[in-house]
Structures are given as structure tokens and as C-alpha cells.
Amino acid sequence: MKETTETGSGLKLPPKTALYLLIGLGVVVLFILLGIVPMQQSLRKLDDSIAQARFRIEEQNALHPIYLHMLAIAAAGGTKAPQLPRKQSLNQEQVSRLTDTLTQIIMKSGLEVQTVVPDPSSLGMGSKSLAVTVHVRGSREKFHDFLMELAVQPSFENVETVQVTPKAGSMEYMVTFWLAAE
């Protein structure tokens, strides 16, 4: 008489058949774990690479007309950068009129002047730079015009901080910048 093993469903299997069934299931599980799962991960990485390449191609297609336009400008002799004045320090008289001068530049740009505050303590300890804090109100385009006008001033050195605060109908800007001073 042959021995049989009873499964949970009431099916009686010989022990050798049950062993073969377990070995077969183990092989299938190993095939899935060692073959299909790594292949899925590899395909996912390839899909990501394809998506990145597709994005770069679309980006290049979008930038191509700009590139052609720039080539045309370069072939025509290019555009001329604005001539910046030679850098020079503010003398004592110019420092005393600085608030009025900056107010005129701000108003010329179309911004509303809130405050213009030079920091005389920044000139201490042999410093050759004067810190100025300006608080203005207006549109982003007018603020850009102000910064461009400020940058072409002969004594302009750099902008230290810019704080932007949205207000009803416009923006408020607090700018700290440095000017060369004697």
C-alpha cells in the first residue's frame, strides 16, 4: 500500500508528488524573484530615462527658435551693451546730496519714495564704502528700472539685500546697497 499525504482541501497526494509540487512552486517563486522583479525595476529605470530624454528634446525644441534668433543677432554684429561709467568714489559734497540724488533716481524710475537712509557709520574704520537703505513702493518693472539706473551710477558697488513685501495694488521694496565713498 502507498502512503498518501492529505492536503487542506481533502485531496490525498503521495509524498513524492507533494515534494515535486513544493519544488515546482519554489522554482516558480525563485523565477519570479530572480527574473521578473529585477526586469521590472530595470524597465522602470529605462522608462524614467526615456521620459528625461523626451523632456530634454522638448526643451531643446522650445529653445531652438531663440537660439536661431541669437545667431541672427550675432551675425548682424550683435547688440551693444550699455557703456558703464568709470568707477569713482563719492566726494564729501556728493555724500551730503546723496539723499536728494537717490530720490531723483527713484522718482525718475516711477517708484514712490518711502525712505532713503544713508548709514554714516558704515564709513567708519577707514572704510571706503557707504551703505544706503532705500524703501520704495511700485511695480516690479519700475523697480527693475530703478536697479538698472542705480547700477550705472559711477559710485555703485553692489546690492547687499532686497526685501519684497506685497501690498495692496503694488509691492514694497527695501534695498540695501553700497556706494564707493572717499
VOBA-1610 file (N, C-alpha, C; in pm, whole numbers, padded with zeros to 5 digits, always signed):
BEGIN
Met+00084-00117+00000Met+00000+00000+00000Met+00089+00124+00000Lys+00051+00228-00077Lys+00128+00352-00090Lys+00082+00452+00016Glu+00182+00527+00066Glu+00148+00632+00161Glu+00095+00752+00085Thr+00002+00824+00147Thr-00051+00946+00086Thr-00049+01057+00190Thr-00038+01178+00141Thr-00041+01295+00228Thr-00171+01367+00199Glu-00241+01407+00306Glu-00367+01475+00288Glu-00343+01625+00289Thr-00394+01692+00188Thr-00382+01838+00183Thr-00499+01899+00255Gly-00497+02030+00271Gly-00602+02101+00344Gly-00739+02091+00277Ser-00744+02061+00148Ser-00873+02057+00079Ser-00929+01916+00073Gly-00867+01825+00143Gly-00915+01688+00146Gly-00857+01604+00032Leu-00769+01660-00048Leu-00706+01590-00159Leu-00588+01510-00107Lys-00581+01383-00141Lys-00473+01297-00094Lys-00368+01285-00203Leu-00240+01326-00168Leu-00129+01320-00263Leu-00021+01228-00208Pro+00042+01154-00296Pro+00156+01074-00250Pro+00268+01169-00209Pro+00354+01131-00114Pro+00459+01220-00065Pro+00554+01265-00175Lys+00587+01182-00270Lys+00676+01223-00378Lys+00612+01330-00463Thr+00484+01318-00488Thr+00412+01418-00568Thr+00407+01550-00491Ala+00383+01543-00361Ala+00380+01665-00280Ala+00517+01731-00281Leu+00623+01651-00277Leu+00759+01705-00281Leu+00785+01773-00415Tyr+00746+01707-00523Tyr+00763+01766-00657Tyr+00683+01896-00670Leu+00564+01896-00612Leu+00480+02016-00617Leu+00548+02131-00541Leu+00603+02104-00425Leu+00672+02207-00348Leu+00798+02257-00421Ile+00873+02164-00480Ile+00992+02203-00557Ile+00951+02289-00676Gly+00846+02250-00745Gly+00796+02328-00860Gly+00753+02468-00819Leu+00681+02476-00708Leu+00638+02608-00659Leu+00760+02692-00619Gly+00857+02630-00557Gly+00980+02701-00520Gly+01053+02756-00641Val+01058+02674-00749Val+01123+02718-00873Val+01048+02837-00933Val+00917+02830-00932Val+00835+02941-00986Val+00859+03068-00904Val+00861+03056-00771Val+00883+03173-00685Val+01023+03229-00709Leu+01125+03142-00720Leu+01261+03188-00748Leu+01269+03257-00884Phe+01199+03201-00983Phe+01198+03263-01116Phe+01138+03403-01109Ile+01031+03418-01034Ile+00967+03549-01020Ile+01060+03646-00946Leu+01118+03600-00834Leu+01202+03688-00754Leu+01335+03722-00822Leu+01394+03626-00892Leu+01525+03649-00952Leu+01518+03693-01097Gly+01406+03676-01162Gly+01397+03711-01304Gly+01305+03827-01333Ile+01183+03815-01291Ile+01082+03914-01331Ile+01094+04044-01251Val+01114+04037-01119Val+01123+04159-01036Val+01240+04247-01079Pro+01362+04193-01095Pro+01471+04279-01142Pro+01446+04336-01283Met+01381+04256-01367Met+01349+04305-01501Met+01251+04422-01494Gln+01154+04416-01403Gln+01058+04526-01386Gln+01129+04652-01340Gln+01222+04637-01245Gln+01297+04753-01197Gln+01382+04812-01308Ser+01442+04728-01387Ser+01523+04775-01500Ser+01436+04849-01600Leu+01318+04796-01629Leu+01226+04862-01722Leu+01180+04997-01667Arg+01157+05004-01536Arg+01115+05130-01474Arg+01224+05236-01490Lys+01352+05195-01470Lys+01463+05288-01487Lys+01474+05334-01632Leu+01454+05242-01725Leu+01457+05279-01867Leu+01344+05376-01901Asp+01225+05352-01845Asp+01114+05444-01867Asp+01146+05584-01815Asp+01210+05592-01699Asp+01250+05722-01644Asp+01351+05790-01735Ser+01447+05713-01785Ser+01548+05770-01876Ser+01483+05820-02004Ile+01387+05746-02056Ile+01317+05787-02177Ile+01238+05915-02152Ala+01173+05923-02036Ala+01096+06044-02003Ala+01188+06165-01991Gln+01306+06147-01930Gln+01401+06259-01919Gln+01452+06301-02056Ala+01481+06205-02141Ala+01529+06237-02275Ala+01420+06309-02354Arg+01297+06264-02340Arg+01184+06328-02408Arg+01169+06473-02362Phe+01185+06497-02230Phe+01175+06632-02176Phe+01287+06720-02233Arg+01410+06667-02237Arg+01521+06745-02291Arg+01501+06777-02438Ile+01446+06684-02513Ile+01418+06710-02656Ile+01314+06819-02670Glu+01207+06813-02590Glu+01104+06917-02595Glu+01162+07052-02555Glu+01248+07052-02454Glu+01312+07175-02409Glu+01398+07234-02521Gln+01476+07149-02586Gln+01560+07196-02697Gln+01476+07247-02813Asn+01365+07180-02841Asn+01276+07227-02948Asn+01217+07364-02914Ala+01186+07386-02786Ala+01132+07515-02745Ala+01238+07624-02751Leu+01364+07589-02721Leu+01471+07689-02719Leu+01534+07712-02857His+01509+07625-02951His+01572+07636-03083His+01541+07769-03153Pro+01415+07817-03155Pro+01390+07947-03219Pro+01468+08061-03153Ile+01483+08056-03022Ile+01559+08160-02952Ile+01705+08154-02994Tyr+01757+08033-03004Tyr+01895+08013-03047Tyr+01915+08069-03188Leu+01822+08040-03278Leu+01832+08091-03414Leu+01828+08244-03416His+01742+08302-03332His+01732+08448-03323His+01864+08507-03272Met+01923+08442-03172Met+02051+08490-03119Met+02161+08478-03224Leu+02159+08371-03302Leu+02257+08357-03411Leu+02242+08469-03513Ala+02116+08504-03543Ala+02092+08613-03638Ala+02144+08746-03582Ile+02123+08769-03454Ile+02174+08893-03392Ile+02326+08895-03396Ala+02388+08781-03364Ala+02534+08773-03366Ala+02589+08794-03507Ala+02520+08739-03608Ala+02564+08755-03746Ala+02551+08900-03792Ala+02453+08971-03735Ala+02431+09111-03774Ala+02522+09206-03697Gly+02611+09154-03616Gly+02704+09240-03544Gly+02676+09245-03396Gly+02570+09178-03351Gly+02541+09171-03208Gly+02481+09299-03155Thr+02438+09292-03033Thr+02385+09411-02967Thr+02496+09473-02884Lys+02484+09596-02861Lys+02585+09669-02784Lys+02541+09679-02640Ala+02627+09642-02550Ala+02599+09655-02407Ala+02611+09803-02370Pro+02530+09847-02273Pro+02542+09986-02234Pro+02682+10014-02179Gln+02733+10129-02214Gln+02866+10168-02168Gln+02855+10214-02023Leu+02921+10144-01933Leu+02917+10181-01793Leu+03022+10288-01766Pro+02989+10383-01680Pro+03085+10488-01650Pro+03202+10431-01569Arg+03314+10503-01575Arg+03431+10464-01497Arg+03396+10479-01348Lys+03434+10381-01269Lys+03402+10384-01126Lys+03477+10497-01056Gln+03402+10569-00972Gln+03464+10675-00893Gln+03389+10688-00762Ser+03459+10729-00660Ser+03403+10743-00526Ser+03328+10874-00513Leu+03230+10875-00425Leu+03157+10997-00394Leu+03245+11086-00307Asn+03251+11216-00340Asn+03325+11307-00254Asn+03232+11356-00142Gln+03284+11439-00054Gln+03208+11483+00063Gln+03080+11557+00021Glu+03089+11640-00081Glu+02972+11716-00127Glu+02865+11623-00184Gln+02909+11524-00262Gln+02814+11428-00321Gln+02747+11343-00213Val+02821+11309-00108Val+02763+11233+00001Val+02654+11315+00070Ser+02679+11446+00088Ser+02580+11531+00154Ser+02454+11549+00070Arg+02465+11537-00064Arg+02349+11548-00154Arg+02292+11412-00194Leu+02343+11305-00135Leu+02308+11170-00177Leu+02159+11141-00167Thr+02096+11183-00059Thr+01953+11157-00041Thr+01872+11219-00153Asp+01903+11344-00188Asp+01832+11411-00298Asp+01859+11342-00431Thr+01983+11304-00455Thr+02019+11238-00581Thr+01946+11105-00596Leu+01945+11025-00489Leu+01876+10896-00496Leu+01725+10914-00509Thr+01670+11014-00442Thr+01526+11042-00455Thr+01491+11073-00600Gln+01575+11152-00668Gln+01551+11184-00809Gln+01558+11058-00896Ile+01654+10971-00869Ile+01667+10846-00947Ile+01544+10758-00925Ile+01498+10750-00802Ile+01380+10668-00770Ile+01257+10724-00840Met+01238+10855-00832Met+01120+10917-00896Met+01129+10906-01047Lys+01249+10917-01105Lys+01268+10901-01249Lys+01227+10760-01293Ser+01247+10662-01207Ser+01210+10524-01237Ser+01060+10501-01223Gly+00989+10595-01164Gly+00844+10583-01149Gly+00802+10517-01020Leu+00891+10506-00925Leu+00858+10448-00796Leu+00821+10557-00695Glu+00751+10516-00592Glu+00715+10607-00484Glu+00818+10593-00373Val+00880+10704-00335Val+00984+10702-00233Val+00920+10693-00095Gln+00965+10596-00015Gln+00923+10587+00124Gln+01032+10647+00212Thr+01154+10590+00202Thr+01268+10644+00277Thr+01397+10619+00200Val+01494+10708+00223Val+01631+10692+00174Val+01720+10722+00293Val+01792+10618+00341Val+01869+10634+00463Val+02014+10589+00441Pro+02106+10687+00425Pro+02248+10650+00421Pro+02294+10614+00563Asp+02388+10520+00572Asp+02438+10478+00703Asp+02580+10532+00720Pro+02594+10649+00786Pro+02728+10708+00801Pro+02823+10621+00882Ser+02771+10536+00969Ser+02859+10451+01048Ser+02932+10347+00962Ser+02881+10322+00841Ser+02949+10226+00753Ser+03079+10283+00698Leu+03097+10416+00709Leu+03220+10479+00661Leu+03331+10475+00767Gly+03300+10432+00886Gly+03399+10429+00993Gly+03506+10324+00970Met+03613+10332+01051Met+03723+10236+01050Met+03794+10230+00915Gly+03803+10344+00845Gly+03878+10350+00720Gly+03807+10288+00602Ser+03678+10261+00614Ser+03603+10200+00504Ser+03588+10299+00390Lys+03590+10250+00270Lys+03571+10333+00151Lys+03435+10309+00087Ser+03341+10255+00165Ser+03207+10225+00113Ser+03102+10279+00208Leu+02992+10326+00150Leu+02880+10381+00225Leu+02757+10293+00200Ala+02698+10242+00306Ala+02576+10162+00294Ala+02456+10256+00289Val+02363+10225+00199Val+02241+10304+00186Val+02123+10208+00183Thr+02019+10240+00261Thr+01896+10160+00262Thr+01785+10246+00203Val+01719+10190+00103Val+01612+10261+00034Val+01484+10180+00046His+01374+10246+00080His+01243+10182+00090His+01154+10249-00014Val+01108+10172-00113Val+01027+10228-00222Val+00904+10141-00243Arg+00806+10196-00317Arg+00682+10125-00349Arg+00654+10143-00498Gly+00612+10032-00563Gly+00577+10039-00704Gly+00574+09901-00767Ser+00569+09900-00900Ser+00562+09773-00973Ser+00699+09710-00988Arg+00699+09583-01022Arg+00825+09510-01041Arg+00905+09568-01156Glu+00837+09608-01264Glu+00906+09664-01381Glu+00975+09796-01345Lys+00908+09880-01268Lys+00967+10008-01228Lys+01083+09986-01131Phe+01070+09884-01045Phe+01180+09852-00954Phe+01301+09803-01033His+01276+09726-01135His+01384+09680-01224His+01452+09800-01288Asp+01373+09896-01337Asp+01430+10017-01397Asp+01516+10093-01296Phe+01469+10099-01171Phe+01547+10166-01066Phe+01681+10096-01045Leu+01680+09963-01036Leu+01804+09889-01015Leu+01900+09908-01132Met+01847+09911-01253Met+01932+09932-01371Met+01993+10073-01368Glu+01914+10172-01330Glu+01964+10310-01320Glu+02068+10320-01208Leu+02044+10250-01098Leu+02138+10251-00987Leu+02270+10185-01028Ala+02263+10078-01105Ala+02384+10003-01144Ala+02476+10083-01234Val+02424+10182-01308Val+02511+10261-01396Val+02567+10385-01327Gln+02538+10401-01198Gln+02596+10513-01124Gln+02745+10486-01103Pro+02830+10587-01121Pro+02975+10565-01110Pro+03021+10515-00973Ser+02946+10544-00869Ser+02990+10506-00735Ser+02928+10374-00688Phe+02841+10315-00768Phe+02772+10192-00727Phe+02870+10076-00715Glu+02860+10002-00602Glu+02944+09884-00582Glu+02863+09755-00591Asn+02765+09738-00503Asn+02684+09617-00509Asn+02558+09631-00425Val+02462+09539-00449Val+02340+09532-00370Val+02362+09425-00264Glu+02333+09460-00139Glu+02352+09365-00031Glu+02226+09283-00007Thr+02112+09351+00010Thr+01987+09279+00036Thr+01872+09346-00039Val+01774+09263-00072Val+01648+09311-00130Val+01537+09237-00058Gln+01445+09312+00001Gln+01328+09253+00066Gln+01205+09300-00011Val+01121+09207-00049Val+01000+09238-00125Val+00880+09203-00039Thr+00788+09301-00026Thr+00667+09281+00052Thr+00547+09318-00034Pro+00457+09222-00060Pro+00337+09257-00137Pro+00243+09344-00055Lys+00194+09449-00116Lys+00095+09537-00054Lys-00021+09553-00152Ala-00130+09609-00105Ala-00248+09626-00190Ala-00214+09711-00312Gly-00227+09654-00429Gly-00208+09728-00553Gly-00064+09742-00600Ser+00035+09715-00515Ser+00174+09729-00557Ser+00262+09647-00464Met+00392+09663-00482Met+00489+09593-00399Met+00575+09696-00327Glu+00623+09660-00209Glu+00717+09744-00138Glu+00852+09675-00140Tyr+00956+09754-00164Tyr+01092+09701-00175Tyr+01182+09773-00076Met+01260+09696-00003Met+01360+09751+00088Met+01495+09700+00035Val+01579+09794-00010Val+01706+09758-00073Val+01819+09821+00006Thr+01921+09740+00036Thr+02043+09792+00095Thr+02155+09770-00006Phe+02223+09880-00039Phe+02332+09870-00137Phe+02449+09954-00090Trp+02564+09935-00157Trp+02687+10002-00117Trp+02736+10092-00230Leu+02782+10210-00190Leu+02838+10307-00283Leu+02983+10337-00240Ala+03068+10358-00338Ala+03207+10394-00307Ala+03208+10539-00260Ala+03277+10564-00152Ala+03286+10700-00097Ala+03428+10724-00048Glu+03467+10852-00052Glu+03603+10889-00006Glu+03608+10899+00144
//
